[in-house]
Amino acid sequence: MRYDAVILGLGSFGSAAAAELASRGKRVLGLERFSIPNARGSHHGHSRVFRTAYFEHPDYVPLLRHAHRKWIDLDRRRGGGIFHQTGALYAGPRGCVTIEGASESARFHRLDVQRLTHADVSGRFKSFRLPPSFDAIWETAAGMIVPEAAVGAFARDALMKGADLRGHEAVLEWSADSSGVTVRTERAVHLADFLIIAAGAWSSRVVADLGIPLRVTRQVMAWYWPRRPALFGSPAFPVWAIESEDGRFHYGFPMVQHPPGLKIALHAHGDLVEPDDPDRSPRPGDEDQTRDALRRFLPDADGPLLSLAVCRYTNSPDGHLILDRHPIHSNVAIVCGCSGHGFKFAPVVGEILADLATAGGTAHRIGFLGLSRFARPSNP
């Protein structure tokens, strides 16, 4: 059988693309080397932040607005449990990147974001203890996504619309020319008109010909049992992100039923790892990444450690997503290098990948995420 599109990798982006293509009546084959979903990449841990006041770059905001609508629709269609609008509190030293960048995005795109004084935070959020020199902002539309439920929902939507999704079928090689694409796996050879590469931490191997260095790092998530648990459930407690004076950036979520405890993590590059390294076990010092921030900013949450989990970041050279067509093969699209902040874009990226596969282009403005930004200048 020849497919309209083959998708390499069925994590957040690959599964979303499969669902979108299948909804358009396309013949789709999705290939995943592990289970669907799985805990080997960057789409587990029971919670991911959704926000639109994006300090990383204002051009992300239109994509996020579209993603927000699609998350709400997916959550409604699946009966809830995927997207939770909790609002978000961002804080940091006066003039820091987190506050100023988010404020700039909010001003430019007229987002519902409020600047808060130290007294405002102390009055509204009894659980936070911020230094008087810290500024803060509040974003109403922000919230959290349950990644395992989201990937599962995308995969189910794709399957129900006729997509052929296969777990535990690793891709060995692919090729493309003007007549189509060929993908060889451990089990078969598959032919298609278009290829979508959404291979996560394995992307640098799948698209090694591009020469873009992608650094895969080990990232730790921690759950604690608060001293005063009643302060840390939704809606009283929001999604949050705090930048410290040294530039470190911690974030966390309200407590949910599963797993128990309050989740907190450090958003910074961890130790370099190989994608195939199976070790996801905790290491000495992992707790230290979050305990100090907990004691300083959320002292009523400074209770016993319950659990640690490890995921992966696939970091691009500039920290921004890579989303583009292959520079040589027009019938191949690539998404990778999410750098620890990509999951929230999954439904809109799935739509963009489907656009590229079916129409050769997209109405979404993604030029700032293109491969051309890594082009080496030619010698004079």
N, C-alpha and C positions, 0 to 999 in steps of 0.2 A: 504494500500500500504506500502511496506517496501522500505526504501530508502538506498542508498549506504552511505549517510552521512547526519546527521542533524547538523545544525549550530545554536548555541545559541548566539544571538546578531548579528545584521547586521549593525554595525558601519563600520569603515574603514577596519579593519582586516576581520570581518565576511563577509562583502559584497565582498571583494577581493577574499576570499576563495571560496565563492559561484560561482563567475564568473569563477575562475580557474577550479573548479571541473566540472561545467557545460560544459566548453569548452572541457573537456576530456570525455564527454559523460556520466557522472555519474548522477544518480538520486539524486537530492539534495533538501533538505527541509531547508529553512532558517527561523528562528523565531525571531521576534523583538517585545519587549513589547511596544514600541512607534511607531512613524511613520518612514518611510524609505525615505530619511534620516530624522534626527531630531536634535533638539538643546538641548538635555538633557544630552549629554555626552561630548566627547572631539573632535568632528569632525564638528565644526561650527566656525564661525568667519571670513569667507571669505578669509583667507590666512594662510598658514603654511609654515615654512621654509624648503627648501631642501638644504642640504649641504653634502659634502663627506669628507672634512677635519675635521674629527670627534675627538674633544678633549676628549670626554667621554671614548673612548677605540678604539685602532687601528683596532681591529677585526671586528668592524662594517663596515669598509670601503668596503670589497668585497660585502657585502650585499647591501650597498648603490650604488655601481657601477651597480649592477644588477637592483636595483630598479630604478635607473636613466634611464636605457634603457627602462624599462617597462612603466615608466611615459611618456616618449617621445612617445612611441608607442600608449599608451592610448590617449594621447592628439591628436596625428595625426588621429587616427581612429574616434575620436569624433568631429573632425573639429576645434580643438583649444579650448582655454578658461579654460584649466585645469592646465597645467604646463607652467610657464613663467620663462625663464632663464634670470635673471637680473644680475648675479654675486652677490658676498657678500663681505662686508667689516667687518672684526673682529678687535676689538681694546681692549686694556686694559693696565694696568701698566706693566712695564718691568718684565718678569718672571712670569706673571700670568698664571693660569691654561688654560684659553681660548686660549691664543696665543701659549704657549709652547705645549699644548696637540695637537692643530690643526697642528702645525708645525711638531711635531713628526709623526703624522699620514701621513702628506703630504710627508715627507722624506721617510718613510718606504714604502709607496705605490706609490711613484713617481707621486703625484698629481700635477695638474697645479695650484700651489699656489705661490704667490709672497710676499716677505717680503717688507713692505713699511716703509719709514721713516716718521717722522712728516711732513717734507717738501713735501714729495710725497702726503700725504693725503690732505694737505692744497691746493696743486696745482690741484689735480684731482677731489676733492670732496668739492666744495665750501660751501656746506650746513653743514659740520661737523666742530665742534670746539673741538679739543682734547688737553689735557694738553701736554706740550713738553715731559714729561716723559713717555708717552704712546707709546707702539709699536702697529703695525697694520699689517695685512696680507689681501691679496685679493685672492678670489677664483672665477675663471671664470665660472665654471660649476654650481655654486649654483643658487638658484632661489626661486620661491614661487609656492605653489600648492593651488588651490581653493578647500577646503575640501568638501563643499556641492556638487560641480560639480563632484568631484572625486567619492564620495560615490554613487551619483546618476548614474554615468557612470558604476561603477562596478555592481550595482543592475540591471541596464538595460541590460548589457551584459549577466548577469546570467539569467534573465528572457527570453531574446531572444533565449538563448540556451536551454530553457526548465526547468530551475530551478523553484521550487515552493517556493516563498518568501511570508511570511505572516507578516504584521504589526499588532500591537495591539493584539498580542497573547503571553501573559506572560507565562514563564515556571514555573511550581510549583515544580517539582522534576525530577531527572533523576537517572537511575541506569544502571549498566553495568556488564556483565559477559561474559564468553567465547562464548556464543551464539549470542551476539549482545548488543545493547543499547535500553533502553526504556526511552522516554521523555513524561512526563505528563504535559499538559498545561491546561489553563482555559477552553479550548474547546474540546480537544481530547487527545488520547494517540497515540504516534508515535513510530514506530520501525525502526531501522536502523542497519547497520553493524558498523558504526563509528560515534563518536560524537566529534564535535569541539566546545570548549567553548571559546567564544570571548565576554565576558559579560561586559567588561569595568569596570566601577565603582561598578558594582554588583558582580564582580568576587569573592570577599571574601566570599559572601554568597553561591555562586554556588559551590565553591571548598573549603568550610570551613574545610573539612577533611584534607587538606594539612597543616593547621596550619601556613600559611605564613601571617604575618600581612601586609595588604595593606591599606595605609592611603589615603583617598579621601579628596582632598583639593579644596577649592574655588579659582578660578583664574580669574583675571580681565583683560580685554582688553579695550583699550581706543582709540578713534579717535579724532584728533584735526584738526582745519582748520589753516594752516600755514599763517604766516604774508606774506611770499613770496611763493605762491603756485607753481610758475614755477620751483622752485628748487627741488621739491620733487616728480616729476613724472618720470616714467621709459622712456627712458634708462638712464637719467642723474643721477637718484638716485637709489641705489641698496637696496637689503636686507642687513640688518646690525645687529651686535650684539656687545655690549660694556660691558666689565666687569669693575666695579668701584673699587676703592682702598679698599672698605670694603667687596669686594667679591660679591656684588649684580650684577645681570646680566640682562640688558635690551636688547630688540631686537625690530625690526620693519621692515616695508615694504614700497615700493614706493606707491604713491597714485594710486588708480584704480577708475573705474567709479562708482562701487557700493561696499560698501557704501561710501559716500563722506568723505574726510578727510584722514589724515595720521595716520596709526595704529602704536601703541607702546604698549608694555607689559613688565612686570617684570617676569623673569623666576626664581621663588623661590616658596617654599611651602607656600600656602595661609592658611586661616583658615580651620580647620577640619570641614567636613560636612558629613551628612548622604546621601547616594546615592538617597534615595527617597525624600529628601527635595526639594519641588517644587520651592522654592524661588530663582529666578535668578535676582532679582532686585538689583540695585546699592545701596551701603551703604555709609554713611559718611566716608570720608577718602579714598575711592577707587581712586579718582583722584590723591591723594598724592603719590601713588605708581609709577606714571609715570611723573608727572609734573616737579619734580626737575631734572630728567634726561633729559627731553626735554629742559629745560632752560639752562642746562649746556652743553650738547653735540650738540643740534640742535636748537640754539636760534632763527633762522629764522622760525622755526615751532611752536614757542611758542605763539599760538593763542588761540581762544576760543575752549573750549571743546564741541564736537558735540554729542558723544555718549559713553556709557559704556556697555560692555557685559560681561557675566560670563560663564566660562566653568569649567570643572573639570579635575584635574590630579588624576590618580590612581597610587600612588607612591609605588614602591617596596622597601624593606629594604635597598638595595644598589644602587638604582637609575637606574638600568639596566632593560631592558625588561625581561620578563619571557616567554619562548617559549620552550615547551617540551611536551613529552607524559606523561600522568598520571603515577606516579610511581607504581600504583597497577593495573590499567586497561590499557592494551596495546592498546585498541581500543578507547581511549579517548585522545585528544590533547588539550592543554591549551595555550592561549596567554593572558597575562595581565601585569599589573604593568609597563605601558609604561612611567610613571614618567615625562610626559610633553614633551617627544621628540620622540614619537613613530610613529606619523602619516606618516612621510616620508618613512617609511619602508613598507607601506601597500601592494604594489603589490608583493614584494618579500616574505613577510610573508604569503600572500594568496597562493603563489606558494608552500611555505614550508608546510603549513597546508594541502594543497592538496596532496603533496608528502607523508606526514605522513599517510593520510587517505587511499591512494591507494597503496603505496609501503611499508609502515611500517618504512620508513626512508627517508632521503634527502641527496643530494650531497652537499647542502649548509652547511657550517661550523657554527653550532649553539651551540656547546658544552658550550661556555662561557655564554650562556643565559639559561642553564638548571637548573632544580630544585635541582640538587645535591649540588649546591653551598650553599643551605640553610640547608643542613643536619646537625643535631646536632651531635657532637662527642659522641660516646658511652662511658659509664662509664668504667674505668679500672677494 
